[in-house]
Amino acid sequence: MKSLSIMLGVLAMALTPPAEAEVKNIVIVHGAVADGSGWRRIGTILERDGYTVYVVQEPLTSWDAERAATRKVLDRAGQKNG
């Protein structure tokens, strides 16, 4: 049920045209015991609608490694926007 709520939230964002929204970059961080490939279809929809999408591939090795991977993607997304 939680996954459905998240997906509906992402789809709602996708339905907002970029011209009306300030958001240009979207960073998706998958949940535990999964990888980012499950977000590929959502990412494709968002990209088609004009967003730049980043999906963090968590290493699933340690909390610190996951935070570092997420920070790296956030920094890259911020550089593209800045």
C-alpha positions, 0 to 999 in steps of 0.5 A, a space after each residue: 500500500 505504501 508503494 502505491 501511495 509513493 507511485 501515485 505521488 510521483 505520477 501526480 508530479 509527472 502530470 504537472 507540466 514543467 512550465 507550471 512547476 519550479 521542479 526540473 530535477 527529480 531524484 528517486 531513492 529506492 527503498 531497502 532490499 531493492 534497486 533503482 531499476 524498479 523506477 525505470 518506467 516512472 523515470 521514463 514518464 517524467 523525462 518525457 514530460 521534461 524533467 531530468 530524473 536521477 535514480 540513486 543506485 544504493 550499494 546496499 552495503 552500509 548506511 554510510 555508503 548509501 548516504 554517500 551514494 545519495 549525496 553524490 547524485 544530489 550534488 550532480 543534480 544540483 550542479 545541473 540546475 545551478 
